Amino acid sequence: MSDLSRRAALGAFGAAGLAGAAACAGPSAPTTPPNLAGRELIKAADVPVGGGKIIGEHKVFVVQPTAGVFKCFSSVCTHRNCGVTAPRDGKVHCPCHGSEFDATTGAVTKPPAAAPLREYPVEVRDGAIVVV
């Protein structure tokens, strides 16, 4: 192998190593959706009482903890920006590193995430959940 080929190979391995190290570095800022104010997210009838739904295009989920009460949170984990699972049994989970959040408050219930999920205020307008 020539010196140039070795240098190219070492450079490629070095770049891959740096990318891997960056992926394991400290927490990064969560990627939040653009301003959602005024956006209709989902029909209220489509969110089960005691459950919730992820709205992928807006990177949020909506829950209805009790009849007629709706809450909306970012579906992006605050630890590494992975998408969380759909709400189930009052919790959402991050499949990347195991963080867990309370689906009705956004609070961290299991690290490694340290920050809660961002909440978006919502109201029901004409049967739809809308961010205010």
C-alpha positions as CSV (number, residue, x, y, z in Angstrom):
1,M,0.0,0.0,0.0
2,S,1.4,3.4,-0.9
3,D,1.9,6.2,1.7
4,L,-0.9,8.2,0.0
5,S,-3.3,5.2,0.3
6,R,-2.4,4.7,3.9
7,R,-2.9,8.3,4.7
8,A,-6.3,8.3,3.0
9,A,-7.3,5.2,4.9
10,L,-6.1,6.6,8.2
11,G,-7.9,9.8,7.5
12,A,-11.1,8.0,6.8
13,F,-10.8,5.9,10.1
14,G,-10.0,9.1,12.0
15,A,-13.1,10.9,10.7
16,A,-15.2,7.9,11.5
17,G,-13.7,7.8,15.0
18,L,-14.5,11.5,15.6
19,A,-18.0,11.0,14.4
20,G,-18.4,8.1,16.8
21,A,-17.0,10.1,19.6
22,A,-19.4,13.0,18.8
23,A,-22.3,10.7,18.9
24,C,-21.3,9.6,22.5
25,A,-20.5,13.1,23.7
26,G,-22.6,15.1,26.2
27,P,-26.3,16.0,25.7
28,S,-27.2,18.1,22.8
29,A,-29.9,20.7,22.5
30,P,-33.2,19.1,21.5
31,T,-34.5,19.7,18.0
32,T,-37.8,21.3,18.5
33,P,-40.4,21.9,15.8
34,P,-41.0,25.3,14.4
35,N,-43.5,27.6,16.0
36,L,-46.7,25.6,16.3
37,A,-49.0,28.4,17.4
38,G,-52.3,28.2,15.6
39,R,-51.6,24.7,14.2
40,E,-54.3,22.1,14.3
41,L,-52.6,18.9,15.5
42,I,-55.3,16.2,15.7
43,K,-59.1,15.8,16.1
44,A,-60.0,15.5,19.8
45,A,-62.0,12.4,19.1
46,D,-58.8,10.7,17.9
47,V,-57.1,11.0,21.3
48,P,-58.3,8.3,23.7
49,V,-59.0,9.1,27.3
50,G,-56.1,7.9,29.3
51,G,-53.9,7.6,26.2
52,G,-52.4,9.7,23.5
53,K,-51.1,9.9,19.9
54,I,-47.9,11.0,18.3
55,I,-48.2,13.6,15.6
56,G,-45.0,12.9,13.7
57,E,-45.0,15.7,11.2
58,H,-44.9,18.2,14.1
59,K,-42.7,16.1,16.5
60,V,-45.2,16.3,19.3
61,F,-47.7,14.0,21.1
62,V,-51.1,14.8,22.5
63,V,-52.5,13.1,25.6
64,Q,-56.0,13.1,27.2
65,P,-55.3,12.1,30.8
66,T,-58.9,12.7,31.8
67,A,-62.0,13.3,29.7
68,G,-61.8,16.7,28.0
69,V,-58.3,17.6,29.3
70,F,-55.7,17.7,26.6
71,K,-51.9,18.3,26.8
72,C,-49.2,18.4,24.2
73,F,-45.5,17.8,24.5
74,S,-42.5,17.5,22.3
75,S,-41.9,13.9,21.2
76,V,-38.1,14.6,21.0
77,C,-36.1,13.2,23.9
78,T,-34.1,15.9,25.7
79,H,-31.1,13.6,26.1
80,R,-30.1,12.8,22.5
81,N,-32.9,14.1,20.3
82,C,-34.4,10.6,19.6
83,G,-38.1,10.3,19.0
84,V,-40.0,8.9,22.0
85,T,-42.6,6.1,21.8
86,A,-46.3,6.7,21.8
87,P,-47.8,7.3,25.2
88,R,-48.7,4.1,27.1
89,D,-49.7,3.6,30.7
90,G,-49.0,7.3,31.4
91,K,-45.4,7.2,30.1
92,V,-43.3,7.7,27.0
93,H,-40.0,6.0,26.5
94,C,-36.9,6.9,24.5
95,P,-35.7,3.7,22.7
96,C,-32.2,5.1,22.2
97,H,-30.9,5.3,25.7
98,G,-33.8,4.3,28.0
99,S,-35.1,7.6,29.2
100,E,-38.6,7.7,30.4
101,F,-41.1,10.6,30.8
102,D,-44.4,11.2,32.4
103,A,-46.8,11.5,29.5
104,T,-49.1,14.0,31.4
105,T,-46.4,16.4,32.7
106,G,-43.4,15.8,30.5
107,A,-41.2,15.3,33.6
108,V,-38.3,12.9,33.5
109,T,-39.1,9.7,35.4
110,K,-36.0,7.7,34.4
111,P,-32.6,9.1,33.3
112,P,-30.3,9.6,31.4
113,A,-32.5,12.5,30.2
114,A,-32.3,15.4,32.8
115,A,-34.6,18.0,31.2
116,P,-38.4,17.6,30.8
117,L,-40.1,17.4,27.5
118,R,-41.3,20.8,26.2
119,E,-45.0,21.5,26.7
120,Y,-47.1,23.3,24.1
121,P,-50.4,24.9,25.4
122,V,-53.4,23.6,23.5
123,E,-57.1,24.1,23.4
124,V,-60.0,22.4,21.6
125,R,-61.4,24.4,18.7
126,D,-64.2,23.0,16.5
127,G,-63.4,19.5,17.7
128,A,-59.7,19.8,17.0
129,I,-56.6,20.1,19.3
130,V,-54.9,23.4,18.4
131,V,-51.7,24.9,19.8
132,V,-52.3,28.3,21.3
